[in-house]
């Protein structure tokens, strides 16, 4: 079994998908930090080792990505469907 060290995951969007993923990460022993409309953004932007797990609806994705310009694409994991491909044109290294 391969172990991957993930110090923290900032979960952006604590709707149904975000809550379920936060629970699974917590059970796996990984720090899952919520990012809501009003809190957690500074920590997510400043964390140089953590992952940003983006769990928002398609119509909110552009606004969320605009709020994270300091976060390199390799630290972004987007939990979306294929309808977002045009929005990701400038982020070819983001995990989908």
C-alpha positions, -999 to +999 in steps of 0.1 A: +000+000+000+013+035-009+009+062+017+006+098+006+013+125+032-014+152+031-010+175+060-042+194+056-071+197+032-090+230+030-126+221+019-141+250+000-179+245+000-194+227+029-225+215+012-235+179+009-204+169-011-180+189+010-194+176+043-191+140+032-156+144+020-146+162+052-160+133+072-141+107+051-109+127+054-114+130+092-119+093+095-087+088+075-068+109+100-063+139+077-071+174+089-101+187+070-105+225+075-138+241+063-137+271+041-171+288+041-184+320+025-171+340+055-141+321+070-111+300+063-100+318+031-068+333+044-057+300+059-063+282+026-044+308+006-014+309+030-010+272+035+019+261+013+016+224+018-022+218+021-046+209-006-077+230-015-106+207-023-131+228-042-167+215-037-189+242-051-215+244-078-204+252-113-218+287-113-197+296-082-164+280-094-151+311-113-156+333-083-138+307-060-109+304-083-106+342-086-104+343-047-074+318-048-048+334-071-019+325-048-028+288-048-008+269-074-030+247-097-013+215-084-028+223-049-063+225-063-086+195-065-119+204-082-149+182-074-170+191-105-184+176-136-173+180-172-193+212-178-165+233-162-138+225-188-140+260-204-134+276-170-103+254-165-085+264-197-058+284-178-054+257-151-042+227-170-024+211-140-055+213-117-067+179-106-102+171-118 
